[in-house]
Amino acid sequence: MQLDLNLLAALDALLDEGSVAGAADRLHVTAPAMSRSLGRIRRTTGDQILVRTGRTMTPTPYAIAIREQVHQLLQQVQGVLAPSRELDLATLERTFTLRWHDSLVALGGPSLLAEVRRQAPGVRLRFLAESSGDTPGLRRGEVDLEANASPPDRSDVHGERVAETGHVVVVRHDHPLARAQTLTLAQYAEAEHLTISRRGRFENALDGVLAQLGLTRRVVATAPTEAAGLAFVRESDLLATAPESTTRSTAADLGLALLPVPFQFPSAPVYLSWHQRYDTDPAHSWLRGLARTALAEAAR
């Protein structure tokens, strides 16, 4: 059978995107060209792959069954055909895309960029903001490295716990609790709080711990980033509970005070995650090592 390997990439994109237009955008081809590829795939497999359902397209049972196998096959083909050569950092030209939690960008990003520039001046780093929902950026090859508090939840995404940090309670410097320099469990529960959540969640793991202690807290607002959250705290009587490593370096500059959390609460982990396709990529491995060091040192 004469099989064009380009059809494998097209099939992978179609199964991931669920539409001809989305697959075309992903592979940087025109929609008519992708439609022709879908026609060839249908003739080759004897299956419709995607069928029209109203304004959307739905994968057939066969397409659903082969989706993961197609993705793995494409990775294997790319690995076999990719050139193997020694890594020369002095001549390396490549752009890496990193989606990190905003506080980790501020904390570890500058040192990572400085070291990358020192070792490989032809390498560029593109930092992206985290979205309000989970995205398949790693799997789709749109993101090279993610860094946040969440471990990978897919078998094809690898991750490493590179650091951890305790939590502190952040208040404005002239807050009554800051002047006392103490915070009891009762005061913590009675105060008004702000949560920092890119998904806009009013509750988090803290509330579960408080519930076990028979207490609740009143959260009156959420902020999508740590920088925004600290700005709200600076101008109000609100309390925010945040990782110590990311707030300590900016607290003094913002006129904020840090108080210990008045109960036992687990440290916040920092995970570095990447897709398995990059496990043996020398340049990616080099960047992972630098990112690992930058994040670990920043957390300390």
Backbone torsions as a table, in degrees:
resi	resn	phi	psi	omega
1	MET	NA	128.3	177.0
2	GLN	-83.1	109.9	-176.5
3	LEU	-119.5	123.4	176.1
4	ASP	-80.2	118.5	-178.3
5	LEU	-64.9	-18.7	175.4
6	ASN	-62.1	-27.7	178.8
7	LEU	-66.2	-29.1	178.5
8	LEU	-65.0	-43.2	177.4
9	ALA	-65.4	-40.2	179.0
10	ALA	-65.2	-42.4	179.5
11	LEU	-63.9	-41.3	178.5
12	ASP	-61.0	-44.9	-179.7
13	ALA	-66.0	-41.6	179.5
14	LEU	-63.1	-42.1	-179.3
15	LEU	-69.2	-34.2	178.9
16	ASP	-74.8	-43.6	-174.0
17	GLU	-83.7	-31.5	-178.5
18	GLY	72.8	16.2	178.5
19	SER	-157.8	153.3	178.1
20	VAL	-68.4	-42.9	-178.1
21	ALA	-63.9	-43.9	179.7
22	GLY	-64.2	-42.3	178.8
23	ALA	-65.5	-37.6	178.9
24	ALA	-64.2	-44.8	178.2
25	ASP	-61.3	-40.7	-177.4
26	ARG	-64.6	-39.2	-177.6
27	LEU	-96.8	5.1	176.7
28	HIS	58.7	46.2	173.7
29	VAL	-126.9	170.5	179.5
30	THR	-78.5	157.4	177.8
31	ALA	-61.2	-41.9	176.8
32	PRO	-60.5	-38.3	178.7
33	ALA	-64.1	-40.1	179.1
34	MET	-69.0	-35.1	176.9
35	SER	-62.7	-40.2	177.2
36	ARG	-65.2	-38.8	177.7
37	SER	-63.5	-40.9	177.9
38	LEU	-62.1	-39.8	177.4
39	GLY	-61.4	-42.7	178.4
40	ARG	-65.7	-39.1	178.4
41	ILE	-63.5	-40.9	179.0
42	ARG	-63.3	-41.6	179.7
43	ARG	-67.8	-36.8	-178.3
44	THR	-70.4	-42.4	-174.9
45	THR	-91.1	-19.7	-175.3
46	GLY	72.8	20.7	-179.3
47	ASP	-132.5	150.4	-178.7
48	GLN	-72.4	-21.1	178.5
49	ILE	66.2	-62.4	176.6
50	LEU	-126.6	133.4	179.0
51	VAL	-121.9	147.4	-178.0
52	ARG	-72.2	128.7	175.0
53	THR	-131.1	94.5	-174.5
54	GLY	66.4	-123.5	-179.9
55	ARG	-94.2	-1.2	-179.0
56	THR	-117.3	173.4	177.3
57	MET	-119.4	138.7	-176.4
58	THR	-116.5	134.0	178.7
59	PRO	-70.8	145.5	176.7
60	THR	-74.8	164.4	176.4
61	PRO	-56.1	-37.4	178.0
62	TYR	-63.7	-43.3	-179.7
63	ALA	-62.3	-41.9	178.8
64	ILE	-63.3	-39.3	-177.3
65	ALA	-67.1	-32.3	-174.9
66	ILE	-99.9	-2.4	-172.9
67	ARG	-53.9	-51.9	-176.7
68	GLU	-68.9	-37.5	179.1
69	GLN	-64.9	-39.5	177.8
70	VAL	-62.9	-43.0	-179.4
71	HIS	-62.6	-42.3	179.5
72	GLN	-66.9	-40.3	178.2
73	LEU	-61.6	-41.7	179.5
74	LEU	-63.2	-41.0	177.6
75	GLN	-62.1	-41.8	-179.8
76	GLN	-64.5	-42.2	178.5
77	VAL	-62.6	-44.9	180.0
78	GLN	-62.8	-37.4	179.1
79	GLY	-67.6	-38.6	-179.8
80	VAL	-68.2	-40.1	-174.7
81	LEU	-87.1	-13.9	-178.8
82	ALA	-69.5	137.3	179.1
83	PRO	-67.2	140.9	178.3
84	SER	-106.7	120.7	-179.5
85	ARG	-151.8	162.2	178.6
86	GLU	-68.8	145.6	-179.5
87	LEU	-80.5	122.9	176.6
88	ASP	-114.4	98.4	-175.3
89	LEU	-64.0	-31.5	-177.7
90	ALA	-64.7	-28.9	-177.8
91	THR	-111.6	0.2	-177.5
92	LEU	-65.6	127.1	174.4
93	GLU	-124.3	113.3	-175.3
94	ARG	-162.9	148.6	175.8
95	THR	-111.2	124.4	177.7
96	PHE	-106.2	136.8	178.5
97	THR	-106.4	126.2	-176.7
98	LEU	-123.3	126.8	174.5
99	ARG	-110.4	100.6	-177.8
100	TRP	-116.5	154.5	170.6
101	HIS	-56.4	140.4	-171.7
102	ASP	-57.6	-36.8	179.9
103	SER	-69.2	-31.1	178.4
104	LEU	-73.0	-33.0	175.0
105	VAL	-61.7	-46.7	-179.1
106	ALA	-66.3	-34.1	-174.3
107	LEU	-83.3	-46.9	-175.3
108	GLY	-108.2	-15.2	-177.4
109	GLY	-60.4	-47.9	-177.6
110	PRO	-59.5	-43.8	-179.7
111	SER	-69.2	-35.2	177.3
112	LEU	-64.4	-47.3	-179.6
113	LEU	-61.2	-41.7	-179.7
114	ALA	-61.7	-41.4	-178.9
115	GLU	-71.9	-38.1	176.2
116	VAL	-61.7	-45.3	180.0
117	ARG	-63.1	-35.5	-179.2
118	ARG	-69.6	-41.3	-175.5
119	GLN	-88.2	-36.9	-174.1
120	ALA	-140.0	82.8	-176.0
121	PRO	-63.2	-15.3	178.6
122	GLY	-87.1	-0.8	-178.4
123	VAL	-94.4	136.6	177.0
124	ARG	-115.1	145.4	177.6
125	LEU	-113.8	129.4	176.5
126	ARG	-113.6	106.9	177.6
127	PHE	-90.4	128.5	178.4
128	LEU	-110.0	147.0	174.7
129	ALA	-73.7	148.7	175.4
130	GLU	-68.9	145.1	178.4
131	SER	-88.5	170.4	-178.6
132	SER	-76.2	-9.6	177.7
133	GLY	-136.2	170.4	178.8
134	ASP	-70.5	136.8	-180.0
135	THR	-125.0	150.4	-179.9
136	PRO	-88.0	33.0	-174.3
137	GLY	-57.7	-39.8	179.7
138	LEU	-64.7	-46.6	-176.2
139	ARG	-67.1	-33.0	-177.0
140	ARG	-86.9	-2.1	178.8
141	GLY	80.1	11.1	179.8
142	GLU	-84.4	-20.2	-179.1
143	VAL	-130.4	134.7	-179.8
144	ASP	-89.6	-39.7	-177.6
145	LEU	-141.6	135.0	171.7
146	GLU	-115.0	148.6	176.5
147	ALA	-141.5	118.9	178.5
148	ASN	-164.8	-166.2	-176.2
149	ALA	-91.0	2.4	-174.3
150	SER	-104.5	129.2	174.6
151	PRO	-73.3	156.9	178.8
152	PRO	-59.5	144.2	178.9
153	ASP	-116.9	14.4	177.0
154	ARG	-127.9	145.6	-177.0
155	SER	-67.9	-25.6	-178.1
156	ASP	-90.1	1.0	174.7
157	VAL	-109.6	122.4	-179.0
158	HIS	-98.1	151.1	-178.0
159	GLY	-148.3	160.6	-179.5
160	GLU	-142.3	132.4	175.7
161	ARG	-80.6	109.1	-170.9
162	VAL	-101.8	-15.8	-177.9
163	ALA	-165.0	170.7	171.9
164	GLU	-154.2	157.6	-178.7
165	THR	-147.4	146.6	175.8
166	GLY	-76.4	178.8	-178.7
167	HIS	-113.1	155.3	174.2
168	VAL	-136.4	160.7	174.4
169	VAL	-97.9	128.7	-176.8
170	VAL	-107.6	129.9	176.8
171	VAL	-137.5	164.1	175.7
172	ARG	-68.4	156.6	-169.4
173	HIS	-65.2	-27.1	-179.7
174	ASP	-104.2	19.6	175.3
175	HIS	-65.8	142.0	179.1
176	PRO	-52.5	-37.2	179.0
177	LEU	-69.9	-31.4	178.5
178	ALA	-69.0	-37.7	-180.0
179	ARG	-66.1	-34.8	178.7
180	ALA	-76.0	-21.3	179.9
181	GLN	59.8	19.9	176.9
182	THR	-137.2	159.2	179.0
183	LEU	-150.1	116.0	178.7
184	THR	-88.9	165.6	178.6
185	LEU	-61.9	-39.9	179.8
186	ALA	-65.2	-42.1	178.4
187	GLN	-63.1	-39.8	179.4
188	TYR	-62.4	-44.8	-177.3
189	ALA	-69.5	-32.4	-176.5
190	GLU	-80.7	-21.3	-176.4
191	ALA	-73.1	164.7	173.5
192	GLU	-93.0	139.4	-170.6
193	HIS	-121.7	160.2	170.7
194	LEU	-125.5	134.8	175.4
195	THR	-103.8	150.1	176.8
196	ILE	-106.8	110.4	-174.1
197	SER	-150.1	122.0	178.2
198	ARG	-69.7	-16.9	176.9
199	ARG	-95.8	0.5	178.5
200	GLY	73.9	29.5	-177.7
201	ARG	-84.1	133.5	178.9
202	PHE	-82.2	-21.2	-179.0
203	GLU	-117.6	151.7	175.1
204	ASN	-148.2	-164.1	-175.4
205	ALA	-62.0	-27.3	178.2
206	LEU	-57.4	-40.0	-177.2
207	ASP	-67.6	-31.0	175.8
208	GLY	-66.1	-40.6	178.1
209	VAL	-65.6	-44.1	178.7
210	LEU	-61.4	-39.1	179.6
211	ALA	-61.5	-37.6	177.3
212	GLN	-65.4	-25.0	178.1
213	LEU	-91.3	3.5	179.6
214	GLY	77.7	24.7	-176.7
215	LEU	-127.2	160.4	172.5
216	THR	-134.8	163.0	175.4
217	ARG	-127.1	161.4	-179.6
218	ARG	-107.2	112.7	177.7
219	VAL	-98.2	120.0	-174.5
220	VAL	-102.9	-10.9	-178.7
221	ALA	-160.3	159.4	171.7
222	THR	-126.4	154.3	175.8
223	ALA	-129.7	142.7	-174.3
224	PRO	-76.9	-21.4	-179.2
225	THR	-134.7	161.2	179.0
226	GLU	-65.7	-39.3	179.6
227	ALA	-59.8	-44.2	178.6
228	ALA	-66.2	-40.7	179.8
229	GLY	-61.9	-43.3	-179.6
230	LEU	-67.3	-31.9	176.9
231	ALA	-65.3	-40.2	176.6
232	PHE	-64.0	-43.7	-179.0
233	VAL	-62.0	-39.7	-177.7
234	ARG	-62.0	-28.9	-175.6
235	GLU	-105.6	18.6	-175.7
236	SER	-153.1	-177.5	174.7
237	ASP	-96.0	10.9	-177.1
238	LEU	-70.6	152.5	172.8
239	LEU	-106.1	141.3	172.4
240	ALA	-128.4	137.4	176.8
241	THR	-107.1	121.5	-171.9
242	ALA	-142.3	162.5	176.5
243	PRO	-59.9	134.8	-175.7
244	GLU	-63.9	-42.2	-174.2
245	SER	-62.7	-33.0	-176.9
246	THR	-86.4	-18.6	-178.2
247	THR	-101.0	-28.6	-174.5
248	ARG	-61.8	-37.6	-176.2
249	SER	-70.9	-21.4	-177.2
250	THR	-110.8	-11.0	-174.0
251	ALA	-59.3	-48.4	-177.2
252	ALA	-63.4	-42.1	-179.0
253	ASP	-64.3	-30.1	-177.2
254	LEU	-93.6	-0.1	-178.3
255	GLY	72.9	41.0	-178.4
256	LEU	-116.3	154.2	176.7
257	ALA	-116.6	148.1	179.8
258	LEU	-113.2	133.6	179.2
259	LEU	-124.6	149.7	178.6
260	PRO	-70.1	146.5	174.9
261	VAL	-68.8	126.6	-172.5
262	PRO	-81.7	27.8	175.0
263	PHE	-159.8	164.8	-178.3
264	GLN	-72.9	126.2	179.7
265	PHE	-143.8	132.2	-175.3
266	PRO	-60.0	151.4	176.4
267	SER	-65.5	155.0	177.1
268	ALA	-87.4	123.2	179.6
269	PRO	-81.9	159.0	172.7
270	VAL	-123.1	118.0	179.9
271	TYR	-108.6	137.6	171.7
272	LEU	-105.8	124.2	-174.1
273	SER	-127.7	146.8	178.5
274	TRP	-153.3	161.6	178.6
275	HIS	-80.3	148.6	-175.2
276	GLN	-63.5	-18.0	179.1
277	ARG	-61.1	-21.7	-176.6
278	TYR	-98.9	6.4	-177.1
279	ASP	-54.4	-42.9	-175.2
280	THR	-106.5	11.5	177.7
281	ASP	-77.0	115.1	-175.4
282	PRO	-58.9	-42.0	-177.9
283	ALA	-68.3	-40.6	179.1
284	HIS	-67.2	-40.5	177.8
285	SER	-61.0	-40.9	177.4
286	TRP	-60.9	-45.9	-179.9
287	LEU	-64.9	-40.1	178.3
288	ARG	-58.8	-40.8	179.5
289	GLY	-63.1	-43.1	178.3
290	LEU	-66.1	-41.3	179.8
291	ALA	-65.8	-40.0	178.2
292	ARG	-58.6	-46.0	-179.5
293	THR	-66.0	-44.3	-178.4
294	ALA	-61.8	-43.2	-178.7
295	LEU	-70.9	-40.2	179.5
296	ALA	-64.9	-43.1	179.6
297	GLU	-67.7	-37.8	179.1
298	ALA	-65.2	-38.8	179.7
299	ALA	-67.1	-32.6	178.7
300	ARG	-73.3	NA	NA
